[in-house]
């Protein structure tokens, strides 16, 4: 099973996309998803963005993960 944490797009350079979650930055490929922009939240698998996530859903998911971390 894989748990996907939404990451925020912070920089786009062609098909290379820099994403961040809690200070951890990762450069991934954006070939599979169209119309990416800085500020979008995305799900990443195997180094590729596979899905954009609605900002409200992303923030709620992150909040729930942080709640679990604090148990």
SEZATI-63295 format. One record per residue: residue in one letter; x, y, z of N, C-alpha, C in turn. Coordinates in steps of 0.2 Angstrom, whole numbers, plus 5000, padded with zeros to 4 digits. Each point is the difference from the previous one (the first is absolute). Layout:
% residues N
AXYZXYZXYZ;...
% end
This chain:
% residues 71
X500449945000499650065000500450065000;X499850054997500450064999499650065003;X500350045004499650065003500350064996;X499650044997500250064996499850065004;X500550045001499950075003500150054995;X499550045000500050064995500650045001;X500350024994500650045000499850074996;X500350055002499850074997500650014995;X499750024994500550024995500350075001;X500650005000500450075002500450024994;X500149964995500450034994499949954995;X499950034994499949964994500650024995;X500349954997500550024995499949944994;X499650024996499849954994499649945003;X500349944999499749955003500249985007;X500550035003500349995006499750055005;X499749975005499650035005500249995007;X500250065004500250005006499450005005;X499949955004499549995005500250005007;X499650025005500250015007499449985005;X500349965005499549985005500450015007;X499850045004500350015007500850014999;X500250044995500750025000500449954996;X499749944998500349954996499950024992;X500550014996499950024993500249944996;X499649994995500249944995499850034993;X500549984995499950024993499749944997;X499550014997499649944996499850024993;X499849954997499850024993499250015000;X499850054995499350025000499749984993;X500349964997499849984993499349975000;X499849975005499349965000499450055001;X500150065003499550045002500050074996;X499550024998500050064996499850065004;X500250064998499850065003500250015007;X500649985002500350015007500250075001;X499950035006500250065001500350005007;X500450055002500350015007499450015004;X500049975006499550005005499549945000;X500049964994499649945000500249955005;X499649965002500249945004499949944995;X500549955001500049954996500249935004;X499849954997500249935002500649974996;X500549985003500649974996500149935001;X500249964995500149935000500649994996;X500549965002500649984996500350064997;X500050065003500450064997499550044995;X499449984999499650034995499350035004;X499850064998499450025002499449964997;X499649975004499549964996499350035001;X499950065004499450025001500050075004;X499650054998499950065003499549995005;X500150045006499549995006499750075001;X499350005001499750065002500350035006;X500150065001500450035005499649995007;X499450005000499649995007500149925002;X500049964995500149935002500749995002;X500550034997500749995001500150035007;X499850055002500150035007499749965005;X499449974999499749965004500449935001;X500249984995500449935000500650025004;X500450054999500650025004499850015007;X499550035002499850015007499949935003;X499649964997499949935003500749965001;X500550014995500649975001500450035006;X499950065001500450035005499649985007;X499449995000499649985006500349935002;X500049964995500349935001500750005003;X500450044997500750015002500050025008;X499650045002500050025007499649955005;X499849944998499749965005500549975004;
% end
